[in-house]
Amino acid sequence: MPTLRELTEAIQQRSGVKAVVILGSDGLLINTCGTAQSSAEALAARAPAVATSASQLGGSAGDGDATLVLVEFERGYGIVLRLSDHVMLFVSATPDVALADLLFDLRRHRAAMSALV
């Protein structure tokens, strides 16, 4: 079975993926691939607020908590994937990333990654 590091490195190696950050739901950095430490810490600090807001939106709509949040930015995408109650994964990607394939793989490997945290 692959390690969490191997799975995140495999995601980071995909064409168009700029960074992969594993973070606690408290905003603390756990691990990162493909980005500077200072950027990773800033991403880790901000991603939980996005997940929380999306879960509140889902609750208001009667759809439950957010498990995956996709944000389209001016120059790329951000994806927040909830791995457990305490751990999340953030992926930063360029506009030309194969988005459907990336989302499919993140959802497909979510259980394996969750088992490792």
N, CA, C and O atoms as CSV, one atom per row, in Angstrom:
chain,resi,resn,atom,element,x,y,z
A,1,MET,N,N,0.846,-1.178,0.000
A,1,MET,CA,C,0.000,0.000,0.000
A,1,MET,C,C,0.893,1.243,0.000
A,1,MET,O,O,1.859,1.306,0.760
A,2,PRO,N,N,0.582,2.224,-0.837
A,2,PRO,CA,C,1.413,3.431,-0.899
A,2,PRO,C,C,1.265,4.275,0.366
A,2,PRO,O,O,0.254,4.207,1.065
A,3,THR,N,N,2.284,5.059,0.639
A,3,THR,CA,C,2.237,5.971,1.776
A,3,THR,C,C,1.513,7.250,1.361
A,3,THR,O,O,1.289,7.492,0.176
A,4,LEU,N,N,1.154,8.056,2.345
A,4,LEU,CA,C,0.498,9.333,2.062
A,4,LEU,C,C,1.422,10.231,1.243
A,4,LEU,O,O,0.972,10.925,0.331
A,5,ARG,N,N,2.699,10.215,1.566
A,5,ARG,CA,C,3.667,11.014,0.812
A,5,ARG,C,C,3.712,10.578,-0.650
A,5,ARG,O,O,3.749,11.421,-1.546
A,6,GLU,N,N,3.710,9.274,-0.895
A,6,GLU,CA,C,3.734,8.766,-2.269
A,6,GLU,C,C,2.478,9.178,-3.033
A,6,GLU,O,O,2.556,9.531,-4.210
A,7,LEU,N,N,1.325,9.137,-2.373
A,7,LEU,CA,C,0.086,9.548,-3.031
A,7,LEU,C,C,0.089,11.039,-3.350
A,7,LEU,O,O,-0.315,11.440,-4.442
A,8,THR,N,N,0.544,11.868,-2.399
A,8,THR,CA,C,0.560,13.303,-2.655
A,8,THR,C,C,1.601,13.670,-3.709
A,8,THR,O,O,1.376,14.578,-4.509
A,9,GLU,N,N,2.732,12.976,-3.716
A,9,GLU,CA,C,3.738,13.230,-4.751
A,9,GLU,C,C,3.220,12.829,-6.126
A,9,GLU,O,O,3.527,13.484,-7.122
A,10,ALA,N,N,2.432,11.752,-6.186
A,10,ALA,CA,C,1.837,11.336,-7.462
A,10,ALA,C,C,0.855,12.387,-7.969
A,10,ALA,O,O,0.791,12.651,-9.170
A,11,ILE,N,N,0.095,12.985,-7.063
A,11,ILE,CA,C,-0.825,14.061,-7.455
A,11,ILE,C,C,-0.027,15.256,-7.946
A,11,ILE,O,O,-0.367,15.856,-8.966
A,12,GLN,N,N,1.033,15.606,-7.224
A,12,GLN,CA,C,1.825,16.786,-7.570
A,12,GLN,C,C,2.525,16.621,-8.912
A,12,GLN,O,O,2.814,17.618,-9.573
A,13,GLN,N,N,2.801,15.404,-9.328
A,13,GLN,CA,C,3.507,15.160,-10.584
A,13,GLN,C,C,2.596,15.286,-11.808
A,13,GLN,O,O,3.078,15.308,-12.940
A,14,ARG,N,N,1.294,15.368,-11.585
A,14,ARG,CA,C,0.362,15.520,-12.701
A,14,ARG,C,C,0.625,16.858,-13.404
A,14,ARG,O,O,0.939,17.858,-12.758
A,15,SER,N,N,0.497,16.861,-14.688
A,15,SER,CA,C,0.664,18.093,-15.458
A,15,SER,C,C,-0.366,19.124,-15.014
A,15,SER,O,O,-1.562,18.836,-14.972
A,16,GLY,N,N,0.095,20.312,-14.687
A,16,GLY,CA,C,-0.791,21.405,-14.288
A,16,GLY,C,C,-0.973,21.552,-12.792
A,16,GLY,O,O,-1.556,22.539,-12.345
A,17,VAL,N,N,-0.491,20.601,-12.002
A,17,VAL,CA,C,-0.603,20.724,-10.544
A,17,VAL,C,C,0.612,21.494,-10.042
A,17,VAL,O,O,1.755,21.113,-10.294
A,18,LYS,N,N,0.344,22.583,-9.326
A,18,LYS,CA,C,1.419,23.425,-8.805
A,18,LYS,C,C,1.847,23.017,-7.404
A,18,LYS,O,O,3.036,23.037,-7.083
A,19,ALA,N,N,0.887,22.651,-6.575
A,19,ALA,CA,C,1.215,22.330,-5.184
A,19,ALA,C,C,0.168,21.408,-4.588
A,19,ALA,O,O,-1.002,21.430,-4.971
A,20,VAL,N,N,0.616,20.603,-3.644
A,20,VAL,CA,C,-0.266,19.745,-2.858
A,20,VAL,C,C,0.104,19.979,-1.393
A,20,VAL,O,O,1.260,19.830,-0.998
A,21,VAL,N,N,-0.893,20.345,-0.606
A,21,VAL,CA,C,-0.659,20.665,0.799
A,21,VAL,C,C,-1.586,19.808,1.658
A,21,VAL,O,O,-2.799,19.787,1.449
A,22,ILE,N,N,-1.004,19.107,2.620
A,22,ILE,CA,C,-1.792,18.380,3.607
A,22,ILE,C,C,-1.823,19.246,4.855
A,22,ILE,O,O,-0.784,19.706,5.328
A,23,LEU,N,N,-3.007,19.463,5.380
A,23,LEU,CA,C,-3.158,20.382,6.493
A,23,LEU,C,C,-4.170,19.867,7.495
A,23,LEU,O,O,-5.029,19.044,7.179
A,24,GLY,N,N,-4.050,20.366,8.694
A,24,GLY,CA,C,-5.034,20.060,9.712
A,24,GLY,C,C,-6.232,20.971,9.561
A,24,GLY,O,O,-6.123,22.056,8.988
A,25,SER,N,N,-7.375,20.539,10.070
A,25,SER,CA,C,-8.568,21.380,9.994
A,25,SER,C,C,-8.411,22.641,10.839
A,25,SER,O,O,-9.221,23.564,10.746
A,26,ASP,N,N,-7.367,22.674,11.660
A,26,ASP,CA,C,-7.041,23.861,12.443
A,26,ASP,C,C,-6.172,24.847,11.665
A,26,ASP,O,O,-5.840,25.915,12.179
A,27,GLY,N,N,-5.799,24.500,10.427
A,27,GLY,CA,C,-5.007,25.387,9.591
A,27,GLY,C,C,-3.506,25.202,9.698
A,27,GLY,O,O,-2.743,25.980,9.126
A,28,LEU,N,N,-3.074,24.182,10.424
A,28,LEU,CA,C,-1.637,23.942,10.560
A,28,LEU,C,C,-1.139,23.020,9.448
A,28,LEU,O,O,-1.790,22.037,9.096
A,29,LEU,N,N,0.008,23.355,8.915
A,29,LEU,CA,C,0.632,22.585,7.844
A,29,LEU,C,C,1.124,21.244,8.366
A,29,LEU,O,O,1.776,21.177,9.407
A,30,ILE,N,N,0.807,20.169,7.633
A,30,ILE,CA,C,1.298,18.833,7.972
A,30,ILE,C,C,2.404,18.422,7.007
A,30,ILE,O,O,3.460,17.952,7.431
A,31,ASN,N,N,2.159,18.600,5.699
A,31,ASN,CA,C,3.141,18.214,4.685
A,31,ASN,C,C,2.826,18.975,3.407
A,31,ASN,O,O,1.703,19.440,3.209
A,32,THR,N,N,3.826,19.097,2.540
A,32,THR,CA,C,3.614,19.804,1.278
A,32,THR,C,C,4.507,19.233,0.189
A,32,THR,O,O,5.577,18.692,0.464
A,33,CYS,N,N,4.053,19.361,-1.045
A,33,CYS,CA,C,4.829,19.008,-2.230
A,33,CYS,C,C,4.677,20.133,-3.244
A,33,CYS,O,O,3.558,20.547,-3.544
A,34,GLY,N,N,5.777,20.626,-3.770
A,34,GLY,CA,C,5.725,21.540,-4.897
A,34,GLY,C,C,5.514,23.004,-4.594
A,34,GLY,O,O,5.210,23.768,-5.510
A,35,THR,N,N,5.659,23.427,-3.370
A,35,THR,CA,C,5.508,24.844,-3.068
A,35,THR,C,C,6.469,25.228,-1.943
A,35,THR,O,O,6.911,24.378,-1.169
A,36,ALA,N,N,6.780,26.508,-1.868
A,36,ALA,CA,C,7.659,26.996,-0.807
A,36,ALA,C,C,6.960,26.860,0.546
A,36,ALA,O,O,5.733,26.927,0.626
A,37,GLN,N,N,7.734,26.670,1.592
A,37,GLN,CA,C,7.182,26.492,2.931
A,37,GLN,C,C,6.276,27.644,3.331
A,37,GLN,O,O,5.206,27.410,3.894
A,38,SER,N,N,6.674,28.889,3.055
A,38,SER,CA,C,5.859,30.040,3.442
A,38,SER,C,C,4.526,30.048,2.697
A,38,SER,O,O,3.496,30.379,3.284
A,39,SER,N,N,4.530,29.691,1.422
A,39,SER,CA,C,3.280,29.609,0.661
A,39,SER,C,C,2.408,28.490,1.192
A,39,SER,O,O,1.193,28.647,1.306
A,40,ALA,N,N,3.016,27.367,1.516
A,40,ALA,CA,C,2.264,26.223,2.027
A,40,ALA,C,C,1.596,26.571,3.356
A,40,ALA,O,O,0.452,26.184,3.599
A,41,GLU,N,N,2.295,27.287,4.200
A,41,GLU,CA,C,1.720,27.675,5.486
A,41,GLU,C,C,0.547,28.627,5.301
A,41,GLU,O,O,-0.453,28.527,6.012
A,42,ALA,N,N,0.664,29.551,4.347
A,42,ALA,CA,C,-0.437,30.484,4.073
A,42,ALA,C,C,-1.642,29.740,3.505
A,42,ALA,O,O,-2.779,30.033,3.876
A,43,LEU,N,N,-1.407,28.781,2.609
A,43,LEU,CA,C,-2.498,27.982,2.051
A,43,LEU,C,C,-3.164,27.153,3.143
A,43,LEU,O,O,-4.392,27.088,3.214
A,44,ALA,N,N,-2.365,26.524,3.989
A,44,ALA,CA,C,-2.904,25.704,5.075
A,44,ALA,C,C,-3.744,26.539,6.038
A,44,ALA,O,O,-4.755,26.067,6.558
A,45,ALA,N,N,-3.326,27.767,6.271
A,45,ALA,CA,C,-4.055,28.631,7.191
A,45,ALA,C,C,-5.412,29.063,6.643
A,45,ALA,O,O,-6.341,29.310,7.413
A,46,ARG,N,N,-5.534,29.157,5.318
A,46,ARG,CA,C,-6.760,29.686,4.710
A,46,ARG,C,C,-7.748,28.626,4.225
A,46,ARG,O,O,-8.949,28.889,4.165
A,47,ALA,N,N,-7.268,27.448,3.882
A,47,ALA,CA,C,-8.138,26.411,3.313
A,47,ALA,C,C,-9.279,25.983,4.245
A,47,ALA,O,O,-10.386,25.762,3.752
A,48,PRO,N,N,-9.074,25.854,5.562
A,48,PRO,CA,C,-10.191,25.438,6.411
A,48,PRO,C,C,-11.394,26.392,6.368
A,48,PRO,O,O,-12.539,25.953,6.479
A,49,ALA,N,N,-11.137,27.677,6.209
A,49,ALA,CA,C,-12.250,28.635,6.137
A,49,ALA,C,C,-13.100,28.383,4.887
A,49,ALA,O,O,-14.322,28.525,4.923
A,50,VAL,N,N,-12.452,28.014,3.795
A,50,VAL,CA,C,-13.180,27.693,2.563
A,50,VAL,C,C,-14.043,26.456,2.781
A,50,VAL,O,O,-15.214,26.436,2.403
A,51,ALA,N,N,-13.461,25.421,3.394
A,51,ALA,CA,C,-14.196,24.181,3.655
A,51,ALA,C,C,-15.363,24.426,4.612
A,51,ALA,O,O,-16.454,23.891,4.415
A,52,THR,N,N,-15.133,25.225,5.633
A,52,THR,CA,C,-16.189,25.526,6.595
A,52,THR,C,C,-17.331,26.284,5.938
A,52,THR,O,O,-18.498,25.956,6.152
A,53,SER,N,N,-17.007,27.288,5.145
A,53,SER,CA,C,-18.047,28.052,4.444
A,53,SER,C,C,-18.834,27.173,3.484
A,53,SER,O,O,-20.055,27.289,3.384
A,54,ALA,N,N,-18.135,26.296,2.781
A,54,ALA,CA,C,-18.817,25.390,1.847
A,54,ALA,C,C,-19.732,24.428,2.601
A,54,ALA,O,O,-20.829,24.127,2.133
A,55,SER,N,N,-19.296,23.946,3.755
A,55,SER,CA,C,-20.141,23.060,4.562
A,55,SER,C,C,-21.368,23.795,5.088
A,55,SER,O,O,-22.460,23.228,5.134
A,56,GLN,N,N,-21.197,25.043,5.480
A,56,GLN,CA,C,-22.341,25.839,5.929
A,56,GLN,C,C,-23.328,26.057,4.786
A,56,GLN,O,O,-24.541,26.001,4.986
A,57,LEU,N,N,-22.807,26.301,3.599
A,57,LEU,CA,C,-23.657,26.448,2.425
A,57,LEU,C,C,-24.418,25.150,2.150
A,57,LEU,O,O,-25.619,25.167,1.882
A,58,GLY,N,N,-23.701,24.025,2.221
A,58,GLY,CA,C,-24.335,22.720,2.027
A,58,GLY,C,C,-25.397,22.441,3.071
A,58,GLY,O,O,-26.439,21.863,2.765
A,59,GLY,N,N,-25.137,22.849,4.303
A,59,GLY,CA,C,-26.129,22.676,5.368
A,59,GLY,C,C,-27.375,23.496,5.106
A,59,GLY,O,O,-28.494,23.021,5.301
A,60,SER,N,N,-27.181,24.727,4.665
A,60,SER,CA,C,-28.321,25.590,4.360
A,60,SER,C,C,-29.141,25.054,3.192
A,60,SER,O,O,-30.359,25.227,3.144
A,61,ALA,N,N,-28.459,24.403,2.253
A,61,ALA,CA,C,-29.145,23.831,1.096
A,61,ALA,C,C,-29.728,22.458,1.399
A,61,ALA,O,O,-30.438,21.882,0.575
A,62,GLY,N,N,-29.423,21.930,2.598
A,62,GLY,CA,C,-29.907,20.613,2.959
A,62,GLY,C,C,-29.101,19.484,2.350
A,62,GLY,O,O,-29.581,18.354,2.267
A,63,ASP,N,N,-27.868,19.779,1.917
A,63,ASP,CA,C,-27.034,18.783,1.248
A,63,ASP,C,C,-25.894,18.253,2.115
A,63,ASP,O,O,-25.127,17.406,1.655
A,64,GLY,N,N,-25.761,18.721,3.339
A,64,GLY,CA,C,-24.734,18.217,4.244
A,64,GLY,C,C,-23.392,18.914,4.089
A,64,GLY,O,O,-23.267,19.916,3.386
A,65,ASP,N,N,-22.390,18.356,4.767
A,65,ASP,CA,C,-21.043,18.934,4.773
A,65,ASP,C,C,-20.364,18.800,3.410
A,65,ASP,O,O,-20.635,17.870,2.651
A,66,ALA,N,N,-19.487,19.741,3.125
A,66,ALA,CA,C,-18.679,19.688,1.907
A,66,ALA,C,C,-17.577,18.657,2.087
A,66,ALA,O,O,-16.913,18.634,3.123
A,67,THR,N,N,-17.376,17.816,1.100
A,67,THR,CA,C,-16.278,16.852,1.126
A,67,THR,C,C,-15.203,17.234,0.118
A,67,THR,O,O,-14.043,16.854,0.275
A,68,LEU,N,N,-15.580,17.985,-0.916
A,68,LEU,CA,C,-14.642,18.486,-1.910
A,68,LEU,C,C,-15.132,19.856,-2.357
A,68,LEU,O,O,-16.305,20.032,-2.686
A,69,VAL,N,N,-14.221,20.823,-2.363
A,69,VAL,CA,C,-14.558,22.186,-2.782
A,69,VAL,C,C,-13.633,22.567,-3.924
A,69,VAL,O,O,-12.412,22.462,-3.807
A,70,LEU,N,N,-14.216,23.008,-5.025
A,70,LEU,CA,C,-13.450,23.473,-6.177
A,70,LEU,C,C,-13.660,24.975,-6.323
A,70,LEU,O,O,-14.793,25.454,-6.378
A,71,VAL,N,N,-12.549,25.710,-6.385
A,71,VAL,CA,C,-12.611,27.158,-6.560
A,71,VAL,C,C,-11.860,27.503,-7.833
A,71,VAL,O,O,-10.711,27.101,-8.013
A,72,GLU,N,N,-12.515,28.252,-8.720
A,72,GLU,CA,C,-11.840,28.712,-9.932
A,72,GLU,C,C,-11.338,30.128,-9.687
A,72,GLU,O,O,-12.115,31.031,-9.374
A,73,PHE,N,N,-10.037,30.307,-9.831
A,73,PHE,CA,C,-9.405,31.609,-9.664
A,73,PHE,C,C,-9.130,32.221,-11.032
A,73,PHE,O,O,-9.348,31.577,-12.059
A,74,GLU,N,N,-8.660,33.442,-11.049
A,74,GLU,CA,C,-8.301,34.097,-12.312
A,74,GLU,C,C,-7.206,33.341,-13.054
A,74,GLU,O,O,-7.201,33.288,-14.283
A,75,ARG,N,N,-6.270,32.752,-12.291
A,75,ARG,CA,C,-5.127,32.084,-12.911
A,75,ARG,C,C,-4.976,30.634,-12.458
A,75,ARG,O,O,-3.857,30.149,-12.288
A,76,GLY,N,N,-6.087,29.950,-12.264
A,76,GLY,CA,C,-5.984,28.541,-11.899
A,76,GLY,C,C,-7.129,28.064,-11.034
A,76,GLY,O,O,-8.188,28.687,-10.962
A,77,TYR,N,N,-6.885,26.937,-10.378
A,77,TYR,CA,C,-7.897,26.291,-9.547
A,77,TYR,C,C,-7.331,25.967,-8.178
A,77,TYR,O,O,-6.126,25.782,-8.011
A,78,GLY,N,N,-8.213,25.903,-7.217
A,78,GLY,CA,C,-7.899,25.413,-5.887
A,78,GLY,C,C,-8.912,24.350,-5.518
A,78,GLY,O,O,-10.112,24.521,-5.731
A,79,ILE,N,N,-8.431,23.260,-4.968
A,79,ILE,CA,C,-9.308,22.162,-4.574
A,79,ILE,C,C,-9.014,21.824,-3.125
A,79,ILE,O,O,-7.864,21.588,-2.754
A,80,VAL,N,N,-10.056,21.803,-2.308
A,80,VAL,CA,C,-9.939,21.388,-0.917
A,80,VAL,C,C,-10.691,20.069,-0.788
A,80,VAL,O,O,-11.880,19.988,-1.095
A,81,LEU,N,N,-9.991,19.043,-0.335
A,81,LEU,CA,C,-10.558,17.708,-0.184
A,81,LEU,C,C,-10.480,17.314,1.290
A,81,LEU,O,O,-9.395,17.266,1.869
A,82,ARG,N,N,-11.625,17.035,1.886
A,82,ARG,CA,C,-11.640,16.616,3.295
A,82,ARG,C,C,-11.265,15.139,3.363
A,82,ARG,O,O,-11.933,14.298,2.763
A,83,LEU,N,N,-10.192,14.822,4.097
A,83,LEU,CA,C,-9.748,13.440,4.260
A,83,LEU,C,C,-10.292,12.813,5.542
A,83,LEU,O,O,-10.536,11.608,5.595
A,84,SER,N,N,-10.480,13.631,6.569
A,84,SER,CA,C,-11.048,13.173,7.840
A,84,SER,C,C,-11.591,14.407,8.547
A,84,SER,O,O,-11.571,15.507,7.996
A,85,ASP,N,N,-12.075,14.218,9.768
A,85,ASP,CA,C,-12.566,15.366,10.534
A,85,ASP,C,C,-11.437,16.338,10.866
A,85,ASP,O,O,-11.684,17.507,11.162
A,86,HIS,N,N,-10.195,15.849,10.817
A,86,HIS,CA,C,-9.080,16.671,11.265
A,86,HIS,C,C,-8.034,16.969,10.196
A,86,HIS,O,O,-7.113,17.749,10.440
A,87,VAL,N,N,-8.158,16.361,9.013
A,87,VAL,CA,C,-7.128,16.520,7.979
A,87,VAL,C,C,-7.768,16.812,6.628
A,87,VAL,O,O,-8.781,16.216,6.260
A,88,MET,N,N,-7.151,17.750,5.891
A,88,MET,CA,C,-7.592,18.129,4.548
A,88,MET,C,C,-6.410,18.111,3.590
A,88,MET,O,O,-5.249,18.105,3.999
A,89,LEU,N,N,-6.736,18.102,2.327
A,89,LEU,CA,C,-5.740,18.182,1.264
A,89,LEU,C,C,-6.106,19.377,0.400
A,89,LEU,O,O,-7.264,19.524,0.009
A,90,PHE,N,N,-5.143,20.228,0.098
A,90,PHE,CA,C,-5.367,21.348,-0.816
A,90,PHE,C,C,-4.487,21.144,-2.037
A,90,PHE,O,O,-3.297,20.855,-1.912
A,91,VAL,N,N,-5.074,21.295,-3.222
A,91,VAL,CA,C,-4.336,21.181,-4.479
A,91,VAL,C,C,-4.484,22.494,-5.228
A,91,VAL,O,O,-5.596,22.987,-5.420
A,92,SER,N,N,-3.368,23.054,-5.647
A,92,SER,CA,C,-3.339,24.256,-6.470
A,92,SER,C,C,-2.958,23.835,-7.886
A,92,SER,O,O,-1.992,23.099,-8.081
A,93,ALA,N,N,-3.725,24.307,-8.876
A,93,ALA,CA,C,-3.488,23.869,-10.252
A,93,ALA,C,C,-3.603,25.029,-11.226
A,93,ALA,O,O,-4.275,26.025,-10.958
A,94,THR,N,N,-2.939,24.880,-12.351
A,94,THR,CA,C,-2.960,25.882,-13.414
A,94,THR,C,C,-4.261,25.779,-14.217
A,94,THR,O,O,-4.970,24.778,-14.108
A,95,PRO,N,N,-4.584,26.791,-15.016
A,95,PRO,CA,C,-5.824,26.754,-15.800
A,95,PRO,C,C,-5.865,25.627,-16.826
A,95,PRO,O,O,-6.949,25.212,-17.236
A,96,ASP,N,N,-4.720,25.130,-17.244
A,96,ASP,CA,C,-4.693,24.093,-18.279
A,96,ASP,C,C,-4.640,22.671,-17.716
A,96,ASP,O,O,-4.429,21.723,-18.474
A,97,VAL,N,N,-4.826,22.503,-16.403
A,97,VAL,CA,C,-4.828,21.169,-15.808
A,97,VAL,C,C,-6.005,20.366,-16.384
A,97,VAL,O,O,-7.047,20.932,-16.716
A,98,ALA,N,N,-5.829,19.074,-16.496
A,98,ALA,CA,C,-6.931,18.186,-16.903
A,98,ALA,C,C,-7.833,18.036,-15.671
A,98,ALA,O,O,-7.720,17.068,-14.918
A,99,LEU,N,N,-8.717,19.001,-15.484
A,99,LEU,CA,C,-9.483,19.133,-14.250
A,99,LEU,C,C,-10.362,17.911,-13.961
A,99,LEU,O,O,-10.385,17.420,-12.832
A,100,ALA,N,N,-11.070,17.428,-14.952
A,100,ALA,CA,C,-11.947,16.269,-14.734
A,100,ALA,C,C,-11.142,15.053,-14.280
A,100,ALA,O,O,-11.559,14.333,-13.373
A,101,ASP,N,N,-9.998,14.826,-14.905
A,101,ASP,CA,C,-9.149,13.696,-14.523
A,101,ASP,C,C,-8.607,13.866,-13.109
A,101,ASP,O,O,-8.570,12.909,-12.335
A,102,LEU,N,N,-8.188,15.079,-12.773
A,102,LEU,CA,C,-7.659,15.350,-11.437
A,102,LEU,C,C,-8.734,15.125,-10.385
A,102,LEU,O,O,-8.479,14.474,-9.371
A,103,LEU,N,N,-9.931,15.652,-10.611
A,103,LEU,CA,C,-11.018,15.470,-9.654
A,103,LEU,C,C,-11.386,13.995,-9.504
A,103,LEU,O,O,-11.634,13.519,-8.396
A,104,PHE,N,N,-11.419,13.285,-10.618
A,104,PHE,CA,C,-11.713,11.848,-10.578
A,104,PHE,C,C,-10.690,11.115,-9.720
A,104,PHE,O,O,-11.059,10.300,-8.875
A,105,ASP,N,N,-9.404,11.401,-9.933
A,105,ASP,CA,C,-8.349,10.730,-9.170
A,105,ASP,C,C,-8.390,11.093,-7.682
A,105,ASP,O,O,-8.178,10.234,-6.827
A,106,LEU,N,N,-8.661,12.355,-7.378
A,106,LEU,CA,C,-8.749,12.754,-5.971
A,106,LEU,C,C,-9.887,12.018,-5.272
A,106,LEU,O,O,-9.722,11.535,-4.151
A,107,ARG,N,N,-11.026,11.933,-5.923
A,107,ARG,CA,C,-12.166,11.228,-5.332
A,107,ARG,C,C,-11.893,9.723,-5.249
A,107,ARG,O,O,-12.277,9.070,-4.279
A,108,ARG,N,N,-11.239,9.188,-6.253
A,108,ARG,CA,C,-10.943,7.748,-6.298
A,108,ARG,C,C,-9.967,7.356,-5.185
A,108,ARG,O,O,-10.102,6.288,-4.588
A,109,HIS,N,N,-8.995,8.213,-4.908
A,109,HIS,CA,C,-7.956,7.895,-3.915
A,109,HIS,C,C,-8.261,8.451,-2.527
A,109,HIS,O,O,-7.472,8.272,-1.599
A,110,ARG,N,N,-9.393,9.118,-2.384
A,110,ARG,CA,C,-9.729,9.735,-1.088
A,110,ARG,C,C,-9.743,8.704,0.032
A,110,ARG,O,O,-9.184,8.963,1.098
A,111,ALA,N,N,-10.351,7.564,-0.167
A,111,ALA,CA,C,-10.434,6.534,0.889
A,111,ALA,C,C,-9.040,6.043,1.280
A,111,ALA,O,O,-8.755,5.853,2.463
A,112,ALA,N,N,-8.177,5.839,0.291
A,112,ALA,CA,C,-6.812,5.374,0.590
A,112,ALA,C,C,-6.046,6.449,1.374
A,112,ALA,O,O,-5.338,6.135,2.330
A,113,MET,N,N,-6.190,7.709,0.970
A,113,MET,CA,C,-5.511,8.780,1.690
A,113,MET,C,C,-6.084,8.948,3.088
A,113,MET,O,O,-5.347,9.174,4.048
A,114,SER,N,N,-7.402,8.836,3.196
A,114,SER,CA,C,-8.052,8.971,4.510
A,114,SER,C,C,-7.580,7.895,5.471
A,114,SER,O,O,-7.414,8.153,6.663
A,115,ALA,N,N,-7.368,6.705,4.965
A,115,ALA,CA,C,-6.909,5.594,5.812
A,115,ALA,C,C,-5.503,5.841,6.358
A,115,ALA,O,O,-5.107,5.239,7.357
A,116,LEU,N,N,-4.756,6.719,5.708
A,116,LEU,CA,C,-3.377,6.981,6.117
A,116,LEU,C,C,-3.233,8.144,7.081
A,116,LEU,O,O,-2.146,8.379,7.608
A,117,VAL,N,N,-4.313,8.875,7.320
A,117,VAL,CA,C,-4.222,10.031,8.234
A,117,VAL,C,C,-4.846,9.725,9.571
A,117,VAL,O,O,-4.859,10.580,10.457
